[in-house]
């Protein structure tokens, strides 16, 4: 399209083809998160209380993926390091990590002890490194990371509790928590507090 295609979710999913001037409802299902495939933006993933869904036409139509998670809080993570891999982390009852290796056509649950059940309704962060598809970051009350695709997790000492978002830029992990904003090199090391003045 000549204008960017965008998706917004609240009590349904809506699409704009004119940079937000007008919106069309493309699904009445609720989604807690939506992500585009980093190599093919025609492929879109959505998940929430009605299940896991996949679109191959930038959100015009959706197919339910029965092997994916269903729940009120699901975080989706994709990475340009491997566009075939899609992660979904389900919070709350039955919490766990789901992984697809075929661009979201099917999912399997990762066998791991790590879950997000304590405050997922308030604070829940999940993302995957843009340079390493096996390097995952999870956060609820405390922050954790995995370097083997989510099987094993280690605590990260990067500051305040209650994590809401992880983002990446210029080789850094940026983490937003109840104390503000911190950053740390993706490769590890100590965290730097960027909250002054916020």
C-alpha positions as CSV (number, residue, x, y, z in Angstrom):
1,X,0.0,0.0,0.0
2,X,1.0,3.6,-0.5
3,X,0.2,4.4,3.1
4,X,1.4,2.3,6.1
5,X,-0.9,-0.5,7.2
6,X,-1.4,-0.5,11.0
7,X,-3.4,-2.6,13.4
8,X,-5.0,-1.5,16.7
9,X,-6.7,-3.6,19.3
10,X,-9.1,-2.9,22.1
11,X,-12.4,-4.9,21.9
12,X,-11.5,-5.9,18.4
13,X,-9.0,-5.4,15.7
14,X,-9.0,-2.5,13.3
15,X,-6.8,-1.7,10.2
16,X,-5.9,1.6,8.6
17,X,-4.5,2.0,5.1
18,X,-4.3,5.8,5.2
19,X,-2.0,6.4,8.2
20,X,-4.8,6.5,10.7
21,X,-7.4,8.7,8.9
22,X,-9.9,5.9,8.7
23,X,-10.2,2.5,10.3
24,X,-11.9,-0.7,9.3
25,X,-12.7,-3.6,11.7
26,X,-11.1,-6.8,10.5
27,X,-11.8,-9.0,13.6
28,X,-14.2,-8.7,16.5
29,X,-11.9,-10.9,18.6
30,X,-9.9,-9.3,21.4
31,X,-6.1,-9.4,21.3
32,X,-3.6,-8.6,24.0
33,X,-0.8,-8.3,21.5
34,X,-0.1,-8.1,17.8
35,X,3.2,-8.5,15.9
36,X,4.3,-8.4,12.3
37,X,6.6,-11.0,10.8
38,X,9.9,-9.1,10.5
39,X,10.7,-10.4,7.0
40,X,7.2,-10.4,5.6
41,X,4.8,-7.8,6.9
42,X,1.9,-9.4,5.2
43,X,2.1,-12.1,8.0
44,X,0.6,-10.9,11.3
45,X,0.2,-12.7,14.6
46,X,-2.4,-11.9,17.2
47,X,-3.3,-13.6,20.5
48,X,-5.6,-13.1,23.5
49,X,-8.7,-14.5,25.2
50,X,-10.1,-15.9,22.0
51,X,-7.0,-17.8,21.1
52,X,-4.0,-17.5,18.7
53,X,-4.5,-16.2,15.2
54,X,-2.5,-15.7,12.1
55,X,-3.0,-13.5,9.0
56,X,-1.2,-13.7,5.7
57,X,-2.8,-10.6,4.1
58,X,-1.9,-7.8,6.5
59,X,-4.9,-8.5,8.7
60,X,-7.8,-8.6,6.2
61,X,-8.6,-12.2,7.3
62,X,-7.4,-14.4,10.2
63,X,-6.9,-18.1,10.8
64,X,-7.1,-19.6,14.3
65,X,-4.0,-21.6,15.3
66,X,-5.3,-24.2,17.7
67,X,-1.8,-25.2,19.0
68,X,-1.2,-21.6,20.2
69,X,-2.1,-20.3,23.7
70,X,-5.4,-18.8,24.8
71,X,-5.6,-16.3,27.7
72,X,-6.3,-12.7,28.8
73,X,-2.6,-11.7,28.8
74,X,-0.3,-13.0,26.0
75,X,2.9,-11.3,24.9
76,X,4.3,-12.1,21.4
77,X,7.9,-11.8,20.3
78,X,9.5,-12.0,16.9
79,X,13.1,-11.3,15.7
80,X,14.9,-10.4,12.5
81,X,17.5,-12.9,13.6
82,X,15.2,-15.7,12.5
83,X,11.8,-14.7,11.0
84,X,10.5,-18.3,11.1
85,X,10.5,-18.2,14.9
86,X,7.5,-16.8,16.9
87,X,7.3,-16.8,20.7
88,X,4.2,-16.4,22.7
89,X,4.2,-16.1,26.5
90,X,0.9,-16.8,28.3
91,X,0.5,-15.1,31.7
92,X,-1.8,-16.2,34.5
93,X,-3.4,-19.7,34.9
94,X,-1.5,-22.2,32.8
95,X,1.3,-19.7,32.2
96,X,4.0,-20.8,29.9
97,X,6.1,-20.3,26.8
98,X,5.0,-21.3,23.3
99,X,7.3,-21.4,20.3
100,X,6.7,-21.7,16.5
101,X,9.5,-22.5,14.1
102,X,7.3,-22.2,10.9
103,X,6.2,-18.6,11.0
104,X,3.3,-19.2,13.3
105,X,1.6,-22.1,11.4
106,X,1.9,-24.2,14.6
107,X,3.2,-23.9,18.1
108,X,4.7,-26.2,20.7
109,X,4.9,-25.5,24.5
110,X,8.5,-25.1,25.7
111,X,9.3,-27.4,28.7
112,X,10.5,-24.8,31.3
113,X,9.9,-24.0,34.9
114,X,9.6,-20.3,34.3
115,X,6.1,-18.8,34.4
116,X,4.4,-15.4,34.9
117,X,1.4,-15.8,37.3
118,X,1.9,-13.4,40.2
119,X,1.1,-9.9,38.7
120,X,0.7,-10.7,35.0
121,X,-2.5,-8.5,34.9
122,X,-0.4,-5.5,36.0
123,X,3.2,-6.1,34.9
124,X,4.4,-8.5,32.3
125,X,7.2,-8.0,29.8
126,X,8.6,-10.4,27.2
127,X,10.8,-10.0,24.1
128,X,13.5,-11.7,22.1
129,X,16.9,-10.3,21.0
130,X,17.0,-8.8,17.5
131,X,20.4,-10.6,16.9
132,X,19.9,-14.0,18.6
133,X,16.6,-15.9,18.4
134,X,17.5,-17.9,21.5
135,X,18.1,-14.9,23.8
136,X,14.8,-14.2,25.5
137,X,13.9,-11.6,28.2
138,X,11.0,-12.1,30.6
139,X,9.8,-9.9,33.4
140,X,6.9,-9.7,35.9
141,X,7.9,-8.7,39.4
142,X,11.5,-9.6,38.7
143,X,13.5,-9.7,35.5
144,X,14.8,-12.9,33.8
145,X,16.7,-13.9,30.7
146,X,17.2,-17.2,28.8
147,X,20.0,-17.9,26.3
148,X,18.7,-21.3,25.1
149,X,15.3,-20.5,23.7
150,X,13.4,-20.4,26.9
151,X,14.3,-23.7,28.5
152,X,16.5,-22.3,31.3
153,X,16.2,-18.9,32.8
154,X,18.5,-16.7,35.0
155,X,17.6,-13.7,37.1
156,X,18.8,-10.3,35.9
157,X,19.8,-7.7,38.4
158,X,18.9,-4.6,36.5
159,X,17.2,-2.4,39.1
160,X,13.7,-1.8,40.4
161,X,10.9,-4.4,40.4
162,X,7.7,-4.7,38.2
163,X,8.6,-4.9,34.5
164,X,6.3,-3.5,31.8
165,X,8.3,-3.5,28.6
166,X,11.6,-4.6,27.0
167,X,12.9,-2.9,23.8
168,X,16.2,-2.9,21.9
169,X,18.4,-0.3,20.2
170,X,22.1,0.0,19.3
171,X,23.1,-3.2,21.1
172,X,21.2,-2.4,24.3
173,X,18.3,-3.9,26.1
174,X,16.0,-1.1,27.5
175,X,13.7,-2.1,30.4
176,X,10.8,-0.1,31.7
177,X,9.7,-0.9,35.3
178,X,8.0,0.8,38.2
179,X,11.2,2.6,39.0
180,X,11.6,4.2,35.6
181,X,13.9,3.2,32.7
182,X,17.2,1.2,32.7
183,X,19.4,-0.2,30.0
184,X,22.0,-2.9,29.7
185,X,24.2,-4.3,26.9
186,X,22.5,-7.3,25.2
187,X,25.7,-9.2,25.9
188,X,25.4,-8.6,29.7
189,X,27.0,-6.4,32.3
190,X,25.7,-3.9,34.8
191,X,22.5,-1.8,34.2
192,X,22.5,1.9,33.8
193,X,19.6,3.9,35.3
194,X,18.1,6.4,32.8
195,X,15.3,7.6,35.0
196,X,16.7,11.0,36.0
197,X,14.4,13.7,34.8
198,X,11.5,11.4,33.8
